Amino acid sequence: MKISHSNTLKLHGFNNLTKTLSFNMYDICYTKTAEDRKAYIEYIDEQYNAERLTQILTTVTEMIGAKVLNIAKQDYDPQGASVTILISEGAQPEIKHDAKSASPGPIPEIILGHLDKSHITVHTYPEYHPYEGISTFRADIDVATCGEISPLKTLNYLIHSFDADVMTLDYRVRGFARDIAGNKLFIDHPIDSIQNFIPEHIRRAYHMIDVNVYQENIFHTKCKLKQFDLDNYLFGCTKDELHKGEAKIIAKKVKREMDEIFYGTEVQEAMFDLDDDYDERS
């Protein structure tokens, strides 16, 4: 059945499609000493503690016009945090943007729509390599909605809330609704890529790969930052304080970490050229 692009799609009963966005971001850093590594983990824990994550998810809740029913949050020892927000239908706001259009959402003064009985969660995972000096921070966010609004409309705000070197985005629509003629509707908005919901200036900043299963309404996009400046990946020192050879080796380690996360597999050292410019900008 052809998908209507109109907000006035006539349904029989409630729109009970379930739409889930999983947003995974990674921040990579080189920590030269054990003290630097400890300081980086403490910095990340402070920047993305349970209170800050709660503020981000509460804003997401407001963007989709939902009502917070319950918040469960926890900071972990030695590191990491989790927040789960149970949400329900809020008051129907005026929709100033097309909730079904394949375009980025706001950042985020405008409330878009509403949903029923769903949830938003975030978990953080700071970790480090046992001896190579690489530290990696990961945040996993899941936004699940029921009804008209798609959680893709929160993606623009989420991307701007985290300083991500690598992102993995998954979107899936499950279940079906019926139109007034009784026909099943397995998706209610046009989409051929998650990239349609990412602003152009962000798309230009990242290498992106899509893996989509259109017949199952499953969409997957991986993103890796194009520009590379080693100073952005050093914690506790700058590249000017390093010997040029040492800087090249560190840059190779950082790039390999990013590529392994992006491609989802270990990368052989032979794929890297030590003569590459460690201050490359592409």
C-alpha positions as a printed Julia matrix, in Angstrom:
282×3 Matrix{Float64}:
   0.0    0.0    0.0
   1.34   3.44  -0.88
   2.28   5.57   2.11
   0.45   8.85   2.39
   2.68  11.87   2.99
  -0.13  13.75   4.63
  -0.69  14.32   8.34
  -4.42  13.69   7.72
  -4.07   9.95   7.1
  -7.4    8.41   8.16
  -6.92   5.43  10.47
  -9.31   2.94  11.98
  -8.6    3.23  15.68
  -5.29   4.22  17.22
  -1.95   4.43  15.39
  -0.16   1.62  17.23
   3.0    1.46  15.14
   6.07   1.18  17.37
   9.04   3.25  16.22
  12.43   2.79  17.88
  15.59   4.82  17.43
  18.88   3.55  18.84
  21.62   6.18  18.95
  25.13   5.04  19.84
  27.97   7.56  20.07
  31.68   7.08  20.7
  34.3    9.54  21.9
  37.92   8.42  21.47
  40.87   9.88  23.37
  44.58   9.13  23.87
  45.72   9.21  27.48
  49.51   8.98  27.75
  49.79   8.14  31.44
  47.71   6.3   34.03
  47.06   9.68  35.68
  45.78  11.1   32.38
  43.54   8.09  31.91
  42.09   8.49  35.4
  41.52  12.2   34.79
  39.79  11.5   31.45
  37.41   8.97  33.01
  36.64  11.44  35.81
  36.03  14.18  33.24
  33.65  11.99  31.23
  31.82  10.89  34.37
  31.33  14.53  35.32
  30.3   15.66  31.81
  27.81  12.84  31.34
  26.67  12.01  34.83
  23.13  10.84  35.56
  21.88  14.38  36.19
  23.17  15.71  32.84
  21.8   12.68  30.97
  18.44  13.18  32.67
  18.35  16.76  31.38
  19.08  15.56  27.82
  16.38  12.87  27.93
  13.86  15.23  29.52
  14.4   17.62  26.61
  13.86  14.73  24.19
  10.62  13.95  26.02
   9.49  17.56  25.64
  10.36  17.53  21.93
   7.96  14.67  21.3
   5.28  16.18  23.52
   5.27  13.36  26.06
   4.67  13.4   29.8
   7.27  12.03  32.23
   5.76   9.38  34.48
   8.89   8.15  36.22
  12.65   8.73  36.15
  15.16   6.13  37.33
  18.79   7.28  37.28
  22.02   5.89  38.64
  25.71   6.82  38.67
  27.94   3.74  38.9
  31.16   3.04  40.75
  33.82   3.18  39.39
  32.32   4.82  36.27
  29.27   5.08  34.02
  25.65   6.11  34.42
  22.16   5.0   33.38
  18.83   6.82  33.08
  15.41   5.38  32.19
  12.36   7.6   31.72
   8.88   6.12  31.48
   6.66   8.42  29.45
   3.01   8.64  28.44
   0.85  10.77  26.18
   1.05  14.47  26.9
  -1.19  17.32  25.88
  -1.5   17.6   22.1
   0.6   20.62  21.07
   0.3   22.56  17.85
   2.5   20.76  15.3
   4.62  23.43  13.63
   6.7   20.96  11.61
   5.55  18.02   9.55
   5.98  15.12  11.96
   6.23  12.65   9.08
   8.5   14.54   6.69
  11.95  13.12   5.94
  13.84  16.09   7.35
  15.89  16.91  10.46
  14.11  17.9   13.62
  14.77  21.05  15.66
  17.34  21.82  18.36
  14.8   21.94  20.18
  12.61  24.97  20.94
   9.62  23.53  19.03
   7.52  20.65  20.34
   6.49  18.38  17.51
   3.85  15.89  18.55
   2.8   13.34  21.12
   2.97   9.65  21.85
   1.54   7.01  24.17
   3.11   4.63  26.69
   6.74   4.41  25.78
  10.22   4.99  27.16
  13.6    6.62  26.71
  16.83   5.14  28.1
  20.53   5.98  28.14
  23.54   4.02  29.36
  27.2    5.11  29.32
  30.29   2.94  29.03
  33.7    4.55  29.67
  36.55   2.09  29.02
  40.24   1.98  28.08
  42.86  -0.21  26.42
  44.98  -2.06  29.01
  48.32  -0.75  27.71
  48.07   1.29  24.47
  46.69   4.49  26.0
  43.39   4.53  24.09
  40.31   5.49  26.11
  36.82   5.23  24.64
  33.54   6.61  25.94
  30.27   5.17  24.57
  26.71   6.34  25.19
  23.71   4.25  24.09
  20.33   5.99  23.82
  17.04   4.32  22.89
  13.91   6.32  22.11
  10.78   4.23  21.59
   7.49   5.84  20.59
   4.0    4.7   19.68
   1.7    6.61  17.38
   2.25   9.37  14.85
   5.52  10.99  15.89
   8.83   9.39  14.9
  11.79   9.51  17.31
  13.93  10.42  14.28
  12.81  13.98  14.96
  15.0   13.96  18.09
  18.12  12.84  16.21
  19.33  16.34  15.35
  19.21  17.35  19.02
  20.88  14.14  20.21
  23.78  14.55  17.77
  24.33  18.1   19.02
  24.23  16.92  22.65
  27.26  14.65  22.27
  30.7   15.27  20.78
  30.83  12.05  18.74
  33.75  10.75  16.69
  31.75   7.71  15.58
  27.97   7.18  15.6
  25.85   4.11  14.95
  22.16   4.77  14.26
  19.38   2.18  14.07
  15.72   2.81  13.31
  12.94   0.23  13.14
   9.16   0.41  12.71
   7.2   -2.55  14.05
   3.57  -3.63  14.12
   0.83  -2.19  11.93
  -2.12   0.17  11.98
  -5.24   0.04   9.8
  -6.75   2.72   7.63
 -10.49   3.3    7.58
 -10.86   0.73   4.78
  -9.21  -1.93   6.97
  -5.92  -2.07   5.04
  -2.79  -2.75   7.07
  -0.22   0.06   7.24
   3.25  -1.13   8.28
   4.85   2.32   8.13
   3.21   5.73   8.06
   5.96   8.05   6.87
   8.37   8.12   3.91
  11.97   7.06   4.61
  14.74   5.57   2.52
  17.63   6.44   4.84
  18.25   7.76   8.34
  20.5   10.29   6.62
  17.36  12.13   5.47
  16.84  13.14   9.11
  20.4   14.43   9.65
  21.21  18.08   8.8
  23.37  18.64   5.74
  26.26  20.24   7.67
  26.51  17.15   9.86
  26.33  14.8    6.85
  29.23  16.72   5.3
  31.31  16.25   8.46
  31.02  12.43   8.54
  31.74   9.45   6.34
  28.43   7.53   6.28
  27.44   3.98   5.35
  23.86   2.68   5.13
  22.73  -0.92   5.63
  18.95  -0.96   5.17
  16.37  -3.76   4.99
  13.5   -1.88   3.38
  11.01  -4.78   3.3
  11.35  -5.1    7.08
  11.42  -1.34   7.8
  14.88  -1.64   9.37
  17.37   1.18   8.76
  21.02   1.35   9.86
  23.56   4.15   9.37
  27.17   4.32  10.56
  29.05   7.63  10.77
  32.75   8.44  11.23
  34.13  11.96  11.55
  36.1   13.04   8.46
  38.3   15.78   9.9
  41.2   14.58  12.02
  43.29  16.87  14.2
  45.36  14.98  16.77
  44.95  17.77  19.34
  41.25  16.89  19.55
  42.16  13.37  20.7
  44.87  14.11  23.27
  44.08  14.4   26.98
  46.71  15.96  29.23
  49.04  17.2   26.47
  49.12  18.73  22.98
  50.75  17.45  19.79
  53.36  20.23  20.02
  54.65  18.59  23.19
  55.19  15.28  21.37
  58.04  14.15  19.15
  56.78  13.98  15.55
  57.36  10.23  15.38
  55.47   9.68  18.62
  52.61  11.86  17.36
  52.34   9.74  14.2
  52.19   6.53  16.22
  49.48   7.95  18.5
  47.5    9.21  15.5
  47.68   5.74  13.97
  46.33   4.19  17.21
  43.45   6.66  17.4
  42.51   6.23  13.72
  42.64   2.46  14.08
  40.28   2.65  17.09
  37.84   4.77  15.08
  38.0    2.45  12.06
  37.48  -0.68  14.13
  34.38   0.82  15.73
  33.12   2.14  12.38
  33.62  -1.12  10.46
  32.81  -3.4   13.4
  35.97  -5.46  13.02
  39.61  -5.39  14.05
  41.86  -3.56  11.59
  45.3   -4.9   10.71
  48.24  -2.55  11.23
  49.27  -3.09   7.62
  46.29  -0.96   6.6
  47.96   2.08   8.17
  50.92   4.05   6.8
  53.14   5.59   9.46
  54.1    8.28   6.93
  50.51   9.57   6.85
  50.16  13.16   8.01
  49.02  12.89  11.63
  47.33  16.33  11.3
  45.3   15.25   8.26
  42.06  17.08   7.46
  39.82  15.51   4.86
